[in-house]
Amino acid sequence: MNGRHEMATVTRNSATAPLIALLLCVAVFTPAVSGQSALEQSDSAADAQIEHQVSMAIRKEVNLAAGQHRWPAVQPEIFLRLPSGSQRLTLCDSPLAIERVDRRRYPAGRLRFAVSCHQPTPWQLMIQADVNVTVPVAFAVRTLRKDEIVSADDIVLKPTDIASINREFFASAQDFIGLRALRQIRRDQQLSPSHLSPAYLVSAGDKVMIQASNGQFLANMSGIALEGGYTKQQIRVRNTSSGKVIKAAIAKPGLVTTLF
């Protein structure tokens, strides 16, 4: 859209070459007049109003998603597809009603909008927009085993157009470092929150103090955790001295409790 400040590309769904040729002929053989007719101005203004307000609605939604998902600042590339009759609509006296009607998780890729005006002349139309949004996306550098804790060296953030992504992803290292792999994560696999969980308070193989009591008597014994878990969760623990395996509740890192 040369001459406009909107950073959006606009195309139409039907061929306009004959109309353009006719307008060129009129421009050549008709004496020049100052300004446009009222109808031409109305048509041009309505078309520009649609392009401007839909583009602004897309940018607003992208910025909202960036804040919600902790993406860095992004500048979307917007390519609008207006129907052939949009340039003949009358200028709307109030802000257009714009509703996204596609089912995409993020405001990226092929989007669809219902756009309507209520006054002075009611009208409604559907607009398609191809929106490219590039943000850092986390991918595994190596294969991570189940229950392994993710470190900064395990993940790389790659600039990615999320138009092809329709599930949750990580865009910041702060969001995944220190988390535990719920299952094996393959090398070059996109990292998703569904793959990770907070690290165990006690992990399998940790040395722990087993604190046993019967309400009056308290005894401390050393042990080894045989499985991981969180606060108050019961896990299997082996008593180092006796070799006996018991169930004990996690109290804090390095300490489990049980009853005689």
Residue pairs with C-beta under 8 A, 6 or more apart in sequence:
1 8
1 9
1 10
1 51
4 48
4 51
4 52
6 51
6 52
6 55
7 55
7 75
7 77
7 78
8 51
8 55
8 78
8 79
8 80
9 78
9 79
9 80
10 51
10 79
10 80
10 81
10 82
11 79
11 80
11 81
11 82
12 81
12 82
12 83
12 84
12 86
13 81
13 82
13 83
13 84
14 84
16 84
35 41
36 44
42 90
42 91
43 87
43 88
43 89
44 87
45 91
46 86
46 87
46 89
46 90
46 91
46 92
47 82
47 86
47 87
47 89
49 91
49 92
49 96
50 82
50 86
50 89
50 96
50 115
50 125
50 127
51 80
51 82
53 95
53 96
53 98
53 115
54 80
54 96
54 98
54 113
54 115
54 127
54 129
55 78
55 80
57 98
57 113
58 76
58 78
58 107
58 111
58 129
58 131
59 76
59 78
61 100
61 107
62 74
62 76
62 107
62 108
62 131
62 133
63 74
65 71
65 106
65 107
66 72
66 73
66 74
66 135
69 168
69 171
70 171
70 172
70 175
71 135
71 136
71 171
72 135
72 136
72 171
74 133
74 134
74 135
76 107
76 108
76 131
76 132
76 133
77 131
77 132
77 133
78 129
78 130
78 131
79 129
79 130
79 131
80 127
80 128
80 129
81 127
81 128
81 129
81 130
82 127
83 125
83 126
83 127
85 125
86 125
89 117
89 121
89 123
89 125
90 117
90 120
90 121
90 123
92 117
92 118
92 119
93 119
93 120
94 117
94 118
94 119
96 115
96 116
96 117
97 114
97 115
97 116
97 117
97 118
98 113
98 114
98 115
99 113
99 114
100 107
100 111
100 112
100 113
101 112
101 113
101 114
101 126
102 110
102 111
102 112
104 110
104 111
104 166
105 165
105 166
105 167
105 168
106 133
106 162
106 165
106 166
107 131
107 133
108 131
108 132
108 133
108 161
108 162
108 163
108 165
109 130
109 131
109 162
109 163
109 164
110 128
110 129
110 130
110 163
111 128
111 129
111 130
111 131
112 126
112 127
112 128
112 129
113 126
113 127
113 128
113 129
114 124
114 126
115 124
115 125
115 126
115 127
116 122
116 123
116 124
116 125
117 123
117 124
130 163
131 163
132 161
132 163
133 161
133 162
133 163
134 159
134 160
134 161
134 162
135 159
135 160
135 162
135 171
136 157
136 158
136 159
136 160
136 171
136 172
137 157
137 158
137 159
137 160
137 162
137 165
137 169
137 170
137 171
137 190
138 155
138 156
138 157
138 169
138 170
138 171
138 173
138 176
138 190
138 191
139 155
139 156
139 157
139 158
139 188
139 189
139 190
139 191
140 154
140 155
140 185
140 186
140 187
140 188
140 189
140 191
141 153
141 154
141 155
141 156
141 187
142 154
142 187
143 184
143 185
143 186
143 187
144 150
144 154
144 181
144 184
144 185
145 181
145 184
146 181
146 182
146 183
146 184
147 180
147 181
147 200
147 203
147 204
147 228
148 180
148 181
149 178
149 179
149 180
149 181
149 199
150 176
150 177
150 178
150 179
150 180
150 181
150 196
151 177
151 178
152 173
152 177
155 170
155 173
155 176
155 177
155 191
157 171
157 172
157 173
162 169
165 190
167 192
167 194
168 192
168 193
168 194
169 190
169 191
169 192
170 176
170 191
170 192
170 193
176 191
176 196
178 199
179 196
179 197
179 198
179 199
180 196
180 197
180 198
180 199
180 200
180 228
181 195
181 196
182 194
182 195
182 196
182 197
183 195
185 191
185 195
198 230
200 228
200 229
200 230
201 229
201 230
201 231
201 250
201 252
201 253
202 208
202 225
202 228
202 229
202 235
202 250
202 253
202 254
202 256
203 225
203 228
204 225
204 226
204 227
204 228
205 224
205 225
206 224
206 225
206 254
207 222
207 223
207 224
207 225
207 254
208 222
208 223
208 224
208 225
208 237
208 248
208 254
208 255
208 256
209 220
209 221
209 222
209 223
209 254
209 255
209 256
210 220
210 221
210 222
210 223
210 237
210 239
210 246
210 248
210 256
210 257
210 258
211 218
211 219
211 220
211 251
211 255
211 256
211 257
211 258
212 218
212 219
212 220
212 221
212 257
212 258
212 259
212 260
213 219
213 257
213 259
213 260
214 259
214 260
217 260
221 239
221 240
221 241
222 239
222 240
222 241
223 237
223 238
223 239
223 240
223 248
223 256
224 237
224 238
224 240
225 235
225 236
225 237
225 256
226 235
226 236
226 237
226 238
226 245
227 235
227 236
228 235
229 235
229 250
230 250
231 250
231 251
231 252
232 249
232 250
232 251
233 249
233 250
234 247
234 248
234 249
234 250
235 247
235 248
235 249
235 250
235 256
236 245
236 246
236 247
237 245
237 246
237 247
237 248
237 256
237 258
238 244
238 245
238 246
239 245
239 246
246 258
247 258
248 256
248 257
248 258
249 256
249 257
249 258
250 256
251 257
